[in-house]
Amino acid sequence: MELHEQLNLVKDEQSLLAFVRELHLDRTASVEQERNSNSSPYGPEARGWENTSIESFLQGALSWAEATHFGATQGLLPSNPWQKFAVFLYCGKIYE
């Protein structure tokens, strides 16, 4: 299952932790792939990582949250705070 598909499974603290484990594994795999073969400097790193430092990761997540009112403009349900936080973390990976 793709990482973005796992977001739909987050509904409680255990499923959030499972998602964070997978996010960690995804980042670890990206670092290893980059070690073996660098991506283009004009796009994301391996596995779609746009933000590869803690500073850029947090900025990406913050920018997404502010631009989308924490996902409200994208249809993210306010009744599932676990999923909202998982999406926040995921957007740290991809949002520029």
GIMO-V73813 format. One record per residue. N is the residue number from 1. RES is the residue in one small letter. SS is DSSP state (~ for helix, > for strand, _ for the rest). PSI is psi in whole degrees, 0 to 359 (* if undefined). Layout:
n;res;ss;psi
N;RES;SS;PSI
N;RES;SS;PSI
This chain:
n;res;ss;psi
1;m;_;136
2;e;_;152
3;l;~;316
4;h;~;333
5;e;~;331
6;q;~;341
7;l;~;325
8;n;~;343
9;l;~;350
10;v;_;120
11;k;_;349
12;d;_;182
13;e;~;326
14;q;~;318
15;s;~;330
16;l;~;314
17;l;~;323
18;a;~;319
19;f;~;316
20;v;~;323
21;r;~;316
22;e;~;323
23;l;~;317
24;h;~;314
25;l;~;322
26;d;~;317
27;r;~;318
28;t;~;317
29;a;~;322
30;s;~;315
31;v;~;316
32;e;~;317
33;q;~;320
34;e;~;326
35;r;~;323
36;n;~;331
37;s;_;110
38;n;_;141
39;s;_;171
40;s;_;140
41;p;_;354
42;y;_;9
43;g;_;188
44;p;_;162
45;e;_;180
46;a;~;144
47;r;~;19
48;g;~;18
49;w;_;109
50;e;_;325
51;n;_;110
52;t;_;359
53;s;_;160
54;i;~;325
55;e;~;312
56;s;~;326
57;f;~;310
58;l;~;323
59;q;~;318
60;g;~;314
61;a;~;315
62;l;~;316
63;s;~;317
64;w;~;312
65;a;~;318
66;e;~;319
67;a;~;332
68;t;_;10
69;h;_;51
70;f;_;39
71;g;_;356
72;a;~;321
73;t;~;352
74;q;~;8
75;g;_;14
76;l;_;126
77;l;_;128
78;p;_;345
79;s;_;355
80;n;_;81
81;p;~;333
82;w;~;316
83;q;~;322
84;k;~;318
85;f;~;323
86;a;~;317
87;v;~;320
88;f;~;312
89;l;~;317
90;y;~;320
91;c;~;337
92;g;~;329
93;k;~;316
94;i;~;337
95;y;_;133
96;e;_;*
